Amino acid sequence: IIIGVAVGAQPIVGYNFGAEKYDRVKNTLKTSLKCTLTVSTVAFILFQTIPEKLISIFGSGDESYMEFACLTFRIYLLLCIANGVQIPSGIFFQAIGKSIKSVILSLSRQIVFLIPAMFILSEIFGLNGILYAGPVADGVAFLLAAILLIVEVKKLKQVNNENEIIVEDIKEDNKNDKQIIIT
């Protein structure tokens, strides 16, 4: 659902970015993030409160299996709420033509942070280290996405303000010029 919302917003962001309508870009991003954070919050609540019901959809086992499955589900998905920002951020950067930032964000959680965290934390904490690598990767990827997104939105505000000043200057210059119409 998060990917669907972010990909659905992508053409709107890209079109308005190209048209230099940065207020629309920011509004679309804001709406997209509200939706994806709502979805990730609901998912977080479900994962933490009723993991046994969700796990039973995919199979069943004895009591020790279910206890272990619920524990791992809760730990590994502890910061899944951060996916409501991290995933749309990568797609947002793709929409505005910032492919390097998009690739960095797309690879950050699954490859750049998760795999090393699994190796490092498993050496220190064993199986629990592998489980906690998920939330660690989600948290670090969220921080990276949030920082890149905040910087980019500030740039959009600055460019928007500069464009408004230029438009006002042009309007002022046009008031003083005689209009010549050629038909």
DACORBEL-V393936 format. One line per field, one symbol per residue. ss: DSSP state (A for helix, B for strand, O for the rest). psi: psi as a letter, one per 30 degrees, with the letter a starting at -180 (. if undefined). burial: I if it has 16 or more other ideal C-beta (glycine too) atoms within 10 Angstrom, else O. A space follows every 50 residues. Layout:
ss->???
psi->???
burial->???
This chain:
ss->OAAAAAAAAAAAAAAAAAOOOAAAAAAAAAAAAAAAAAAAAAAAAAAAAO AAAAAAAAOOOOAAAAAAAAAAAAAAOOOAAAAAAAAAAAAAAAAOOOAA AAAAAAAAAAAAAAAAAAAAAAAAAOAAAAAAAAAAAAAAAAAAAAAAAA AAAAAAAAAAAAAAAAAAAAAAAAAAOOOOOOO
psi->eeeeeeeefeeeeeeeeeghifeeeeeeeeeeeeeeeeeeeeeeeeefeh eeeeefefllaaeeeeeeeeeeeeeegegfffffeeefeeeeeeeggiee eeeeeefeeeeeeeeeeeeeeeeegbeeeeefeeeeeeeeeeeeeeeeee eeeeeeeeeeeeeeeeeeeeeeefefkkkkkk.
burial->OIOOIIOOIIOIIIOIIOOOOIOOIIOIIOOIIOIIIOIIOOIIOOIOOO IOOIIOOOOOOOOOOOOOIIOIIOOIIIIIIIIIIIIIIIIIIIIIOIOO IIOIIIOIIOOIIIOOIIOOIIOOOOOOIIIIIIIIIIIIIIOIIOOIIO OIIOOIOOOIOOOOOOOOOOOOOOOOOOOOOOO
